[in-house]
Amino acid sequence: MAQVVSVHSYRGGTGKSNTVSNLAVILAQKGYRVAVVDTDIQSPGVHVLFGFGKENIQASLNDYLWGKIDVKDAVYDISYLLTSGRGGGLFLLPSSIKTSDIARVLREGYDVNRLNDGYRKVIKDFKLDYLIIDTHPGLNEETLLSITISDVLLLLLRPDQQDYQGTAVTVDVARKLQVERLLIAVNKAPDVFDPDELKARVQSTYNADVAGVIPHSDDLMVLASSGIFVLNYPDHPVTRILETIAETLIP
């Protein structure tokens, strides 16, 4: 049975889309069939990491949510990015980056209930092992739906007081929604922090498993979302940590 994984952060700027894209590639490189869904409809971005621009997105999640198309028609096969040769599959369901579509979402909204139906259909049509949802930061209706149906909720935070407080709210909500598995990952940790001490502190604060502590990386910053980090730097220490986090998602 496919695993639905929501990757969420209370605030923007945590590196959520970068984390989503890299975890998806790692799992696909292991031979799994993985789809990434960008539900950050108000400010989509994960498509950029996979080399997509406006000209590449002929149909989007928005079109499905507005009842214009079948959801499978907005899914793009990007398995050509994989290099392992293990037979995995990688797919992307992007949100629209057209200004008019984003404005329409903000103005009119959409039928959130169609999201769940869309998830199920994508899993079935593409025979997925993993559906990874890149959520909108904060807590809104579509994010709560994604959290509710998730087998795994991976919360991403930086070692920052605003992130700590916001994550506490999200953890509380997730527990009330009875999320099956709750994991936390710390991102952009400065070198002055001891990773083991930081992991222990976060684990104690939220009484939740910490999947990994990802340090700040100049190499990642220089890449500037122009590609998938783990493909560009397969032997990098950050890649090793991301691989460890990906392993925690495997049942």
Backbone hydrogen bonds, N-H to C=O, Kabsch-Sander energy under -0.5 kcal/mol:
donor,donor_aa,acceptor,acceptor_aa,energy
3,Q,129,D,-2.8
5,V,3,Q,-0.6
5,V,131,L,-2.9
6,S,4,V,-0.5
6,S,152,V,-2.4
7,V,5,V,-0.5
7,V,133,I,-2.8
8,H,6,S,-0.6
8,H,154,L,-2.5
19,T,15,G,-2.2
20,V,16,K,-2.9
21,S,17,S,-2.5
22,N,18,N,-2.1
23,L,19,T,-2.6
24,A,20,V,-2.5
25,V,21,S,-2.1
26,I,22,N,-2.4
27,L,23,L,-2.3
28,A,24,A,-2.4
29,Q,25,V,-2.7
30,K,26,I,-0.9
30,K,27,L,-0.5
31,G,28,A,-1.7
32,Y,27,L,-1.8
34,V,32,Y,-0.6
34,V,89,G,-3.0
35,A,130,Y,-2.1
36,V,91,F,-2.5
37,V,132,I,-2.6
38,D,36,V,-0.5
38,D,93,L,-2.4
39,T,37,V,-1.0
39,T,134,D,-2.1
41,I,39,T,-2.0
43,S,40,D,-0.9
48,V,45,G,-1.5
49,L,45,G,-0.6
49,L,46,V,-0.6
50,F,46,V,-0.7
50,F,47,H,-0.8
51,G,48,V,-1.9
52,F,47,H,-2.4
56,N,53,G,-1.4
57,I,53,G,-0.9
57,I,54,K,-0.7
58,Q,56,N,-1.1
61,L,94,P,-3.0
64,Y,60,S,-1.4
65,L,61,L,-2.7
66,W,62,N,-2.0
67,G,64,Y,-2.0
68,K,63,D,-2.8
69,I,63,D,-0.7
73,D,70,D,-1.7
74,A,71,V,-1.9
75,V,72,K,-1.2
76,Y,92,L,-2.9
78,I,76,Y,-0.8
78,I,90,L,-2.5
81,L,78,I,-1.9
82,L,79,S,-1.7
89,G,32,Y,-1.8
91,F,34,V,-2.3
92,L,76,Y,-2.4
93,L,36,V,-3.1
102,I,98,K,-2.3
103,A,99,T,-2.5
104,R,100,S,-1.9
105,V,101,D,-2.2
106,L,102,I,-2.2
107,R,103,A,-2.0
108,E,104,R,-3.7
109,G,104,R,-0.9
109,G,105,V,-1.3
111,D,65,L,-0.7
112,V,110,Y,-1.1
114,R,111,D,-1.4
115,L,112,V,-1.7
116,N,112,V,-0.6
117,D,113,N,-1.1
118,G,114,R,-2.6
119,Y,115,L,-2.7
120,R,116,N,-2.2
121,K,117,D,-2.1
122,V,118,G,-2.5
123,I,119,Y,-2.4
124,K,120,R,-2.1
125,D,121,K,-3.3
126,F,122,V,-2.1
127,K,124,K,-0.9
128,L,123,I,-1.9
129,D,33,R,-3.0
130,Y,33,R,-2.2
131,L,3,Q,-2.6
132,I,35,A,-3.2
132,I,130,Y,-0.5
133,I,5,V,-3.2
133,I,131,L,-0.6
134,D,37,V,-3.0
134,D,132,I,-0.6
135,T,7,V,-1.7
135,T,133,I,-0.9
138,G,9,S,-1.6
140,N,138,G,-0.5
144,L,140,N,-2.6
145,L,141,E,-2.0
146,S,142,E,-2.3
147,I,143,T,-2.6
148,T,144,L,-2.3
149,I,145,L,-1.9
150,S,146,S,-0.5
150,S,147,I,-0.9
151,D,4,V,-2.3
152,V,4,V,-2.1
153,L,181,R,-2.9
154,L,6,S,-3.0
154,L,152,V,-0.6
155,L,153,L,-0.7
155,L,183,L,-3.0
156,L,8,H,-2.9
157,L,185,A,-2.0
160,D,158,R,-2.5
164,Y,160,D,-2.8
165,Q,161,Q,-2.4
166,G,162,Q,-2.4
167,T,163,D,-2.7
168,A,164,Y,-1.7
169,V,165,Q,-1.5
170,T,166,G,-2.0
171,V,167,T,-2.9
172,D,168,A,-2.0
173,V,169,V,-2.3
174,A,170,T,-2.9
175,R,171,V,-2.2
176,K,172,D,-1.8
177,L,173,V,-1.9
178,Q,175,R,-0.9
179,V,174,A,-2.0
180,E,150,S,-0.8
181,R,151,D,-0.6
183,L,153,L,-3.0
183,L,181,R,-0.5
184,I,209,D,-2.0
185,A,155,L,-2.8
186,V,212,G,-2.2
187,N,157,L,-2.8
189,A,214,I,-2.3
193,F,190,P,-1.7
198,L,194,D,-2.8
199,K,195,P,-2.6
200,A,196,D,-2.2
201,R,197,E,-2.3
202,V,198,L,-2.5
203,Q,199,K,-2.5
204,S,200,A,-2.2
205,T,201,R,-2.4
206,Y,202,V,-2.1
207,N,203,Q,-1.2
208,A,203,Q,-0.9
209,D,182,L,-0.7
211,A,184,I,-2.7
211,A,209,D,-0.7
212,G,184,I,-0.8
214,I,186,V,-3.6
214,I,212,G,-0.5
216,H,189,A,-2.7
221,M,217,S,-1.9
222,V,218,D,-2.7
223,L,219,D,-1.8
224,A,220,L,-1.1
226,S,223,L,-1.8
229,F,227,G,-0.6
231,L,228,I,-0.9
232,N,228,I,-1.7
233,Y,229,F,-2.9
236,H,233,Y,-1.6
240,R,236,H,-1.8
241,I,237,P,-1.8
242,L,238,V,-2.5
243,E,239,T,-2.3
244,T,240,R,-1.7
245,I,241,I,-2.3
246,A,242,L,-2.5
247,E,243,E,-1.8
248,T,244,T,-1.1
248,T,245,I,-0.6
249,L,245,I,-0.6
249,L,246,A,-1.3
250,I,247,E,-1.2
